[in-house]
Amino acid sequence: MQETDLALITDAIRLAGRVATGFAGKTAQSWDKPGNAGPVTEADLAVNRALETALRSARPDYGWLSEESEDGPDRLDQETLFIVDPIDGTRSFVEGSRTWAHSVAVSHGGRITAAAVYLPLRDKLYTAALGEGAFCNGARLTASDVAHLPTADVLAAKPVMEPRHWAAGEPGFRRAHRPSLAYRLGLVAEARFDAMLTFRPSWEWDIAAGALIVTEAGGVCTDKSGAPLRFNNATPQLNGVIAAGPKLHAEVLAALAPDAA
């Protein structure tokens, strides 16, 4: 009997952790991608190769979208595909921090159906399958029920706080930050934070797995206009992300400036 997609990507993402931790963050060779696209290391590429071998050998009919693979139009003709970020938070990896993550998702018809986010140095494994709930190290997750933005703990980069984004000026919530978007979404699903906001165009591989983990924990995850997230787009970017419990998500949308979306 064929293993489920979730079991497959869970095994693969643990393999990714073993590959990545075989490199010493600060001593791993690194260089900058063209066009100010950020750093990449030999570990990113090694993890990408390991994941592609493990996943595509098991599901040769699935498409492939990864931050560290050359993209092409072929995936647009495939209803099901893997969406992968080999190391989300490469700068954190290079610095020797523990807050980088691996992110692997399966998209079917534009919706995420299975997801895993793994932080090997924190021994945190977030998983979810569509309709089956979200878990961290096997414990079921439930998103925060905080309803009011001024009392919320929110993961966001500093630009989110700019008054131009908000109808009534700076919103006044408590802001924190983590370098990995996938980890931020896991923390929202875990109710350690009440929301995660980013208003910048966001790559699908940063968001895909975490989005399902949030929604399977009972949260809501949309783009910054409130529209549902759809994946496997020709340009694999999303119009920002708002992730929170249902009441707080609605309050965030109501608080945004009309032109912020």
DADA-V683708 format. One line per field, one symbol per residue. ss: DSSP state (H for helix, E for strand, C for the rest). burial: 1 if it has 24 or more other C-alpha atoms within 12 Angstrom, else 0. Layout:
BEGIN
ss=???
burial=???
END
This chain:
BEGIN
ss=CCCCHHHHHHHHHHHHHHHHCCCCCCCCCEEECHHHCCEEEHHHHHHHHHHHHHHHHHCCCCEEEECCCCCCHHHHHCCEEEEEEEEECHHHHHHCCCCCEEEEEEEECCEEEEEEEEECCCCEEEEEECCCCEEECCEECCCCCCCCHHHCEEEECHHHHCHHHECCCCCCCEEECCCCHHHHHHHHHCCCCCEEEECCCEEHHHHHHHHHHHHHCCEEEECCCCCECCCCCCCCEECCEEEEEHHHHHHHHHHECCCCC
burial=000011011111111111111010100100000000001111111111111100110000011111111000001101011111111111111100011111111111011111111111100111111100111100001111110110011111000110001100001010101111111111111111111111100111111111111111111111111100111110011111111111111111101100011
END
